C-alpha cells in the first residue's frame, strides 16, 4: 500500500508554482520563466515513480493503483469523494502530460514577450486540470478537472493568439462548454440511478441500466467527448483554435487536451453504457472513417502550414477512435499507442511551425522554399517528424496505425479498416507535398536567405521528441506490456456487462402445486426413474414412429 499521496503531490505541484508566480514581479521575465520551467521539470520527475511503482509485486495487476480516497463534499443526497488512481491506460497519459509541459514552457522563451507572468500561470493551471482529468476516479471530481482545463486555454488563445484570436477562443469555449453541460446532466442522472452513495466510477461500473437509459446517457457523454477529440462533424473549432493559439498552446492542445476526449470514451462512455456503446459502434466507426478521409483531403489544399497540421490531427484521431471501437486487444492497444504517438509527433510539428513563424512571421507555404539549404538542422528534424506523422516503419506512427488497422480488420469493422487505409496514403501525400514545397526547390525569397538555423535551446526542445519517435517506433513493448492488463480489463468490463444485460432474462413464473412442467420443443426431458408413468414400455414405438420401424427394438432385444 502506498503511504505517500503521490498523485495529489503530482497534481498540485503546478498549482503551488502558479501561486508562487503571483508574488514575482511581472517585469522579471527571466525569473518567471525559470520558476515555471523548474516547476514543470519537478512535476515530470515526480511522475517517474509511477512507472517504476506500477504493477509492483502484490498489487492489483492491471487495476487501479496509487489509490487515494477521502470523503470530500456532503450536500444533501450528494456525496463526493476525493478519489484518485491510475491504471495502465491513464499512466502513460499522465507521463505524456508531465513530459510535454517543460517542452511547452521552454518554447515560450522568445515566443512570448508580453504578459509573461499571466502566461506562465495559465500553463501551470492547465497542467493541474489535465493531470487531474486522467487520475480522477470520482465522476464529480473528473468533471471539475475537465472544466478547469477550459479556462487557461481560453485565455491563452484569446490573449496571446493571432488576429482572429477572440473568435477562435469563443468558438472553442462554446463548443466544449455545451458538451460539458450535457455530460453534467447525465452524470447527475447516473448518480440517482445508482441510488445515491458517491460518484465513484468503480461503483457505477456495476450498474446494469435499461437500454433506453443507456442510450440517452451514452449520447450525453459521447457528445462531450466527441467535441473534445474532436470527431467529424464536431471538429470545426479545432483548426481555428490551433491556427490562432500561440505555439505552446497548440502543442498542449494537440499533445494532451485532445486525448482527454479519447480517454473519456475508454474510461467512461464505453464501459458504463455497454449496450448503447454496441448500438452506436457502426455510427462512431463511420464518423471516424469520414473524419480520416475528409480531414486528409482538406489538409491537402491548405496554404497555412499550421492549419494543415491541425487537420492532420483530426485524421490521426479518427484512427484512434477506430482502434478503440474495434474493442479487441490489438485495436485498443493501437488506439492507446496512437494517442501517445500523436502527442509526440504532432506536438513536434507545431513546435517546428512555431520555430519558422518566429523567424518569418508567416505560415504560408508559398512564402517558403529551399529552406533545407539555409537551415540543414531544422530540415533534418522536420523530415524525421514528417516521416513519423505519416507512419514510416521504424517511427512511432507506424506501430500505432498498424495495430489499429489490424485490430479493426479482425473485428466487425473490417470494411471500415479497409477504407481507413486510404488515410495512410493521403497523409503521405499532404505531408510530403508540404515538406517538399517548404524545404526544397530554389531559395528565391530574399527574406529566407538570411534565416538562422536552430539554436541550442530549440535543438534541446526537439531532441527528447526525436528520441521518443524512434524509441516508440523500434521498441514499444514496455508501453504495450504495461497497458495490456488494463486494456484486457476494460474490454472485459464492456463485453461482460453487455452479455450480462442480454442474458439476464426474467425468471420463469412460479407454477401452482401439482402443475406438470412441459419442456420446450427440442429440450431434453429430465431423468425419470424406471417405471415412471411417463416412460414408454419396453418395445413400445417412440412417438411419431410406426409399429415395426427399424428403430424399434424387438421384445427379446429389449429384454
Secondary structure, 3 states (H helix, E strand, C coil): CCCCCHHHHHHHHHHHHHHHHCCCCCCCHHHHHHHHHHHHHHHHHHHHHHHHHCCCCCCCCCCCEEEEEEEEEEECCEEEEEEEEECHHHHHHHHHHHHHHHHHHHCCCCCCCCCHHHHHHHHHHHHHHHHHHHHECEHHHHHHHHHHHHHHHHHHHHHHCCCCHHHHHHHHHHHHHHHHHHHHHHHHHHHHHCCCCCCEHHHHCCCCCCHHHHHHHHHHHHHHHHHHHCCCCCCHHHHHHHHHCCHHHHHHHHHHHHHHHHHHHHHHHHHHCHHHHHHHHHHHHHHHHHHHHHHHHHHHCCCEHHHHHHHHHHHHHHHHHHHHHHCCHHHHHHHHHHHHHHHHHHHHHHHHHHHHHHHHCCCEHHHCCCHHHHCHHHHHHHHHHHHHHHCCCCCHHHHHHHHHHHHHHHCCCHHHHHHHHHHHHHHHHHHHHHHHHHHCCCCCCHHHCCCCCCCHHHHHHHHHHHHHHHHHHHCCHHHHHHHHHHHHHHHHHHHHHHHHHHHCCCCCCCCCCCCCCCCCCCCCCCCCCCCCCCCCCCCCCCCCCCCCCCCCCCHHHHC
